[in-house]
Amino acid sequence: MQIPEAALIEREFVIRDMQLTKEVRMTKKSLVRWLALALGLISPNESRKSILDLLEALFYFQFSENRDPDVHELAEQMRKSNESANVSEKTILYHLLQLKNAGLVRREKSRYSFSVSPYSEKGDVASSIEYNYKSRSDAAFSKIQEALNSLRKMHRQK
């Protein structure tokens, strides 16, 4: 009997331990790209910029205006910060859905914000992201430990 492995995957996440160099810290764009790489939202040598522009817009609203934008406001901010950005709302909604599925963004009354950890205040993006990734890794390691315990029992029954 063959097990359909792909059907068993509940969530997949990548987190990268990367150097945070002085050059990376020089611009907002390089920091946003670094964060997207570190959080596994993009791959190395990723050429698509729309997710980066969206993240930059979300950070703008979170840190500069302390409010939750809707899709139209995100699109407008993306156009302002990058004249070449002519991203459709459909593309923005797609990336927001991906960020929502990753547990990083939430939608409430057609407005988007970073998810909030139960242990942090709204606006504490760092704690919320850390909580999200640690919760997911804890759940994954719990299942790994359960599988190893089952395997150990099977080997001892021989």
C-alpha positions in Angstrom: 0.0 0.0 0.0 1.4 3.3 -1.0 0.9 6.4 1.2 0.1 9.6 -0.6 2.6 11.8 1.2 1.5 15.1 -0.3 -2.0 14.6 1.2 -0.4 14.2 4.6 1.2 17.7 4.6 -0.9 20.0 6.7 1.5 23.0 6.5 4.9 23.7 5.2 7.2 26.5 6.4 10.7 27.5 5.8 12.8 29.6 8.1 16.3 30.6 7.2 19.1 31.7 9.5 20.7 34.5 7.5 23.4 37.1 8.1 21.9 40.5 8.8 24.7 42.7 7.4 25.2 46.4 7.4 24.3 46.5 3.7 21.0 44.8 4.3 20.1 47.4 7.0 20.7 50.3 4.7 17.3 50.4 2.9 13.7 49.5 3.6 13.6 47.4 0.4 16.7 45.3 1.3 15.3 44.7 4.8 11.9 43.6 3.5 13.6 41.3 1.0 15.8 39.9 3.8 12.7 39.3 6.0 10.8 37.6 3.1 13.8 35.3 2.6 14.3 34.6 6.3 10.6 33.8 6.7 10.6 31.5 3.7 8.1 33.7 1.8 10.3 33.9 -1.2 13.1 31.7 -2.6 16.7 32.9 -3.1 17.1 34.6 -6.5 13.3 35.3 -6.6 12.5 37.7 -9.4 8.8 38.4 -8.6 8.6 41.7 -6.7 4.9 41.9 -6.0 5.0 40.0 -2.7 7.9 42.3 -1.6 6.0 45.4 -2.5 3.0 44.1 -0.7 5.0 43.4 2.5 6.6 46.8 2.3 3.1 48.4 2.0 1.8 46.3 5.0 4.9 47.4 7.0 4.2 51.1 6.0 0.6 51.0 7.3 1.6 49.1 10.4 4.6 51.2 11.4 4.0 54.6 9.9 0.2 55.0 10.1 -0.6 52.4 12.8 -3.7 51.3 10.9 -5.0 48.3 8.9 -5.4 49.0 5.2 -7.8 47.6 2.7 -6.8 46.2 -0.7 -7.3 49.5 -2.5 -5.1 51.3 0.0 -2.4 48.6 -0.3 -2.5 48.9 -4.1 -2.2 52.7 -3.9 0.7 52.5 -1.5 2.4 50.0 -3.7 2.1 52.3 -6.6 3.4 55.3 -4.6 6.5 53.5 -3.3 7.3 51.9 -6.6 6.3 53.8 -9.8 6.8 50.6 -11.9 4.4 48.7 -9.7 1.2 48.2 -11.7 0.0 45.2 -9.7 -3.6 44.1 -10.0 -5.8 43.8 -7.0 -6.2 40.1 -8.0 -2.4 39.6 -7.5 -2.6 41.5 -4.2 -5.4 39.3 -3.0 -3.5 36.2 -4.0 -0.5 37.2 -2.0 -2.6 38.3 1.0 -4.2 34.8 0.9 -0.8 33.2 0.9 0.3 35.4 3.9 -3.0 34.5 5.6 -2.5 30.8 5.0 1.0 31.2 6.4 -0.5 32.7 9.6 1.2 36.0 9.1 -1.7 38.2 8.1 -5.4 38.4 9.1 -8.4 39.9 7.5 -11.1 41.7 9.5 -13.9 43.7 7.9 -12.0 43.9 4.6 -8.9 45.3 6.3 -5.6 43.5 6.6 -3.1 43.4 9.4 -0.3 41.3 10.8 -1.7 38.4 12.9 -1.5 39.1 16.6 0.0 36.7 19.1 -2.2 36.0 22.2 0.8 37.1 24.2 1.5 40.4 22.5 -0.1 43.7 21.7 -1.4 44.7 18.3 1.5 46.2 16.5 4.1 43.9 18.0 4.9 42.2 14.6 8.1 40.6 15.8 6.4 38.8 18.7 3.5 37.7 16.5 5.7 36.3 13.8 7.8 34.5 16.4 4.7 33.0 18.1 3.4 31.9 14.7 6.5 30.1 13.6 7.2 28.6 17.1 3.7 27.3 17.4 3.9 25.6 14.0 7.3 24.1 14.7 6.2 22.9 18.1 3.2 21.2 16.5 5.4 19.6 13.9 8.0 18.4 16.4 5.2 17.0 18.6 4.1 14.8 15.7 7.7 13.9 14.9 8.2 12.8 18.5 5.0 10.7 18.4 6.1 9.0 15.2 9.5 8.2 16.7 7.9 6.8 19.9 5.7 4.6 17.7 8.7 3.4 15.8 10.7 2.7 19.0 7.7 0.5 20.2 7.6 -1.4 16.9 11.3 -2.1 17.2 11.1 -3.3 20.8 8.2 -5.7 20.0 10.4 -7.9 17.9 
